[in-house]
Amino acid sequence: MDITYGKPDQNELYHLYLECFPDYSVQRELFFNLLRPEKAIVACVYGEDGDIDGYSMIHDSSIAILCVKPSHRQKGLGSRLLDESERIVAHAGAKRVVLGRGTHYLLQGVPHKENEVAFFEKRGYKADWVSTNMTLKLNEFSPERLDVPSLPEGVLFRFAAEQDRQALSAAVIDAHSAWEGIFLDCADPVLLAVKGKEIVGFEILSPNGGRFAPPDQKVGAIGCVGVIHSERSAGIGRQMVIQGAQWLKNQRCHSIELRYVELVDWYKKIGFVPVAYQWMGEKALI
């Protein structure tokens, strides 16, 4: 069970992922764009036939993904790869290892299934929360049917323009400072909630942003929904999501994908339903 490093066959990495995570199927290009194996340390175990039986991909303090062929599980291969991944993270000077997250990842955390979670819990991993993926079918979406607070007087919606860059950055820092870099590099449309000359809310709308989307459907995504602190609890955020959903419907999206949601009940009131869960595991390294 020797672990080797280098440049593994790209097809094998992708197809083994699909075999291990059939509920999180993604297109090949997106898989490599998000995980960026050329920038990672990829630890592989090869079988006697020369094919990859399992691999882990490490970016900084994150184990971006760990795959073991279903036919080769319960043989210690996953534990060996996990131990080696932790050794690599510790050698780089990190005090804590996380599952997913970080600069490059595809799955945030690990699928919240009994076997997957138990595997990591037995090896000292803990999670403070479980994130949720949600979806909204747009053929059934009608804002008029929703029982939500009205938009406060004086608040309007419009898309961000180049001249909004500085004001948008200030609003993002106020609402959720960790997102500042996301908006600096964002190529997707950003819907703004504006009160007078002030940006009070924002969200990213991605007409082709569905990550775990069926190949025959156009699935949009809504991300980084934020409202500045002084304007919260007034209904702006929910109305902004409704406005964005209607815009994506007009772009002929079949549905909308939300990933890694904490405010599940909040989105349920707009019609989103949970479809998958991720266990946000991490472990302190001694």
Secondary structure as UniProt FT lines:
FT   STRAND          3..4
FT   HELIX           10..20
FT   HELIX           22..24
FT   HELIX           28..35
FT   HELIX           37..39
FT   STRAND          41..46
FT   TURN            48..49
FT   STRAND          52..59
FT   TURN            60..61
FT   STRAND          62..68
FT   HELIX           70..72
FT   HELIX           77..91
FT   TURN            92..93
FT   STRAND          96..99
FT   STRAND          110..111
FT   HELIX           114..121
FT   TURN            122..124
FT   STRAND          126..137
FT   HELIX           138..140
FT   HELIX           143..145
FT   TURN            153..154
FT   STRAND          155..159
FT   HELIX           162..164
FT   HELIX           165..176
FT   HELIX           177..179
FT   HELIX           180..184
FT   STRAND          190..195
FT   TURN            196..197
FT   STRAND          198..206
FT   TURN            207..208
FT   TURN            215..216
FT   STRAND          219..227
FT   HELIX           229..231
FT   TURN            232..233
FT   HELIX           236..250
FT   TURN            251..252
FT   STRAND          255..261
FT   HELIX           264..268
FT   TURN            269..271
FT   STRAND          273..284
//
